[in-house]
Amino acid sequence: MESPYASRLATIPVREGNALVLGSDTHYWDYGPEDAATTIVIAHGYRGEHHGFEPVIAHMPEYRFIGADMPGFGESSPLTLVPHSIEGYAKWLTAFIDQLGLTGKALVLGHSFGSIIGSRAVADGLDTPAYIMVNPISLPGVEGPRKIATAVTVGFYRVGGWLPRPVARRFLGNWVIVQFMSSSLAKTRDKVLRPWIHYQHHTYFNRFSDRDTVVEAFDASVSHNVGDFAESLDVPVLLVAAELDDITPVAAHYDIQRRIPDATLTVLEGVGHLIHYEAPDRAADAIRDFVDALPGRR
């Protein structure tokens, strides 16, 4: 099923690479001009991989983006030297950026689960000119607007962690579960875009390495949130949030904005937790405006 953004993405050069980082054979994709004025490294969402943010990349051809499959997802193998916790992934992100020679040069972008990882990394001293969050997780998972659904999801992963590995993979990757998740998060009624979003989730959501890694990463995703690190984010920060997000209400983002020393909040109306699929053009505009306003930028 062809992406609605395929024609835009086709004009952007892409280079593939891999790096051994904290025991993970990390595969990454390098989009855009190598000599771009701005480079952004992406930490993607839970059970996602590098394809997810391509619609936004397609709307920013003048930027360089580096999107890795985070350890244990997509084509990247699990971490072996640190656990799949927020702290472990933050150490991986810092080491990955350093290994690419981009420390102090590249901006960092955390999407959903990746927003927690990026926040921990920046709070721990990751050297970056600025930090961007798209659909940030600004509340503990159990305090979101859909508490019952969250409790059911927690139970689902608990059961998955107890099942034998072959059975667990089928259970955790059940078609009905993936479709329910996709249908719940998608807000668009566009007859072309909505089926494509479901196709994306069914194609990529189950590309996790094994039962233990995906359950460990889920536990990490509900154990922390951006608020745990807000006061320690000492670089310019952009939060791109969604009016209809079922995971974090807008009020929580305003609270986080007040707690971060230098933060800009952009709320996109009429969209939910799938900004990167449903409103990539508006997300791109928000990111571009933020970057252009950074000290030393035109």
N, C-alpha and C positions, 0 to 999 in steps of 0.2 A: 504494500500500500504506500504510494508515494507521498512524501511529506508535502503539506501545503507551502512549505518554505524551501522546497528543493531547488527551485530556480535561483533563488538568492544564494543558497549555500554552495551551489555549483561554481560560483564565481570566486570562491575563497580557496586559496591553496591550503592543503593539509599535509602535514608531515607526521609520520608515526615514529615513536621511539619507546624505549623501555629503560628502566633504571632499577638496580637492586637497592631497596631502601628498607632498613630494619627487618631484613629477611624476606620482604615481599618483592617478587618480580613484578614491578609496577609498570603497566603499559599506559602510555599517554599519547595524546594527539595534539599537535601544535598547529593552530589555525591562524591564517592571516599573514601579513608581511613580517618577515623576520626582523626588519629594521623599523618596525612600528614605534611611534613615540610612546605608546602605552602598552604594557603587557599585563594581562590579568590571569592569575592562576585560580582555577575553580576547584572547590571541594563540593561534590554533588550530594544529593539527598540519599536517604536510606533506601537501600535496594535499587538505587538508580545506577547509572554509569555514564560514560562521557557523552553519549548521544543526547541525553536529556536537555542539555543547555544549548544544543545546536540552533534552535530557532532564534534565540537571542543573538548568538554569534552571527547568524545570517544577516541580522540587521545592523551589524557593526563591522563592516568589512575593513575599515581602516585600523582596527585594533588587532593586537596579537593576543590570542587566548590559548592557554594550555589547560586541557582537560584530561585528567587522568581517571582511569577506573580505580577507585580507591581499593585498598587491599581487601581481598575476599569477595570482590564484586567484579562483574564483567570479565575481562581477561587478566586481571591482576590477582596474583596468589595471595593467600593470607599473610599477615604479619607473624613472625616467629620470635622476634626479640622483645616485643612489647605486646600487651594484650589488646584486644579490639575494644578498648574503652575510649572515652573522650580524651583522656590524657595520652593514651597510646596513639590514637589517630592524629592528635595535635603534634606529637613528636614526629610522626611520619610526615605530616604536611611541612613542618619546618625543615626536616632533613631533605625532603624531596625538592623544595625550592632551593635549598643550599646546593644540592648536588647539580642542579641545572644552572648554577651560577647567577641566580636571580635574587639573592638575598639583598634587601635594601632597594631593589629596583622594581620588582613586580608588585602590583596591587593584588590583594587576595579577595576572592569572592566566595562566600559560603551560602549554599542553597539549602534551606530546610535543615535537615540533620547536619549538613555541612556548615550551617551557620553557628552551631554549637562548637563544632570542631575548630573552625576558624577563630571564634572568640577565645577559646582556651589557648590556642597557639599565640594569638596576638597578646593576650594577657600574660602569657609566659615569656614574652620577649621577642616573638617573631618580628624581624625587622622588615617593615613594609611601609610604603608611603601613605597608604590608606586602606580601609577595609570596607567591603560592600557585602550586605546581606540581602538575599531575596527570599521572601517568605520566611523570615526568621522565626525560630521557636522561642518566643519571649515569655512563655509560662511553662511550668512543669506539665508534662503530658496529662497527668491525672487531674489537672485544674482547668483544662480547656473547656470549650463550650459543649462538647459531646462526651460527657463523663462516662456514660453507659457504654458507648461505642469503644471508648479507650479501655475501659475495664475488660470488655470482651476481647479486645485485641491483645491485651496483656495475657489474658488466659489462653488465648490461641497460641501465643509463642511459648508459654509455659508448657503446654501440652506438646508442642512441636519439639521442645528440648528434651522431653522425657521419652519420646518415641524412638524406636530403633532407626538408625540413620537412613536406610533406603525408604522406609515408611515415612519418616519425617520429611524427606525431600518432596514426596508426592503430596503429603498433607500441607506443607507450607506453601507449595506451589499450585495448590488446587485452583482450577480455572474459575470456579464460582467465586472463590475468595478474591482473586485478582480482579474479576469483573465487578464485584461489589465495591471494592476499594476505588476502582477507576470511576464507576458511576457516581459514587458518593462525592468524590473530589471535583469532578468535572462540572462546571457551571454553565458552559456554553451550550446553546441549542443549535449551533451551526451544524447543518447536516453533512458537511464535509469534515469539519474539524473534530467533532465529537467522536465519530467512528475511528478517526486516525489516532486520537488520544488513547482510546481503548486498545488499538493495535500496538501502539508503543508500549503500553504497560504489559500486554501479553507477550510481547517480543523480548523485553529486557528485564522485567521485574523479577524473573526467576533465575537470573544469571548470577546467583551467589555460589560460592565455592562448596560449602558444606553446611550441615545442620548447626554445628557448634559455633561457627563464625557468625552466621546470620542471627542466631539467638543472642550471642554475646553482644553484637552490635545493636540489636534491638534494646537490650537491657541498658546499654549506654545511652541510647536515644531518649529514654524515658527517665533517666537518672539525673540528667542535667538540662539546663536551658541557658539561653543567652544571658539572662538576668544574673546568673551565678558569677559572671565575669564583667558585667557592664562597667563598673567604676574603674576597672583596670585597662579599659580600651583607650589607650593614650594617643591614638592617631585619628584623623578625620574618618568618620563612619557614615555610611549611607545605609538606611533601612528601606527596602522596597517591599511594602506590605500590601495585603489584599483586603478589600472591604468585606468579602464574603468567605474569608478563610475559616474552615471548620476546625482547624487545629489551634490557632491562636487568635483571640478576638482583637480588634483594632485598639481597644483601650489599653491592652497590655503593651502594645508597641509604643504608645505615647509615654507610658511609664518608663519603659526602657530608654527611650530617647532622652528623657529628663535626667536619667542616671548616668548616661554616657557623657563624658566631658565635652566632646565636640561631635554632635550627631545631627544628621539631616534625615527626616522621615518623609517618604513619599507614599501615599496610600492610593492604590489604583481601584477605582470604582467598578462594580459589576463583575469582578473576577474573584476566584477563590485561591486555593492552595496550588493551583497549576498555572501560575503567572507565566512560567517559561514556555508553556504550550499555548495558552489562550491569549496572552497579551505580550508577546515578545517585543513588539515594536515599542510599546509604552515602557517596558522595562529598559530597553536599550536607550530610549530618550532620557530616562531618569539617570541611568548610569553615565551617559555622555555629559549631561548637564553637571553632574557632581564632579566628574573628572576635570571638566573644563574650568571649574571654579576652584580647584585645588591651588594652594600657593605655588607660584612658579609656572602655572599653566596659563595659556592664552585664554 
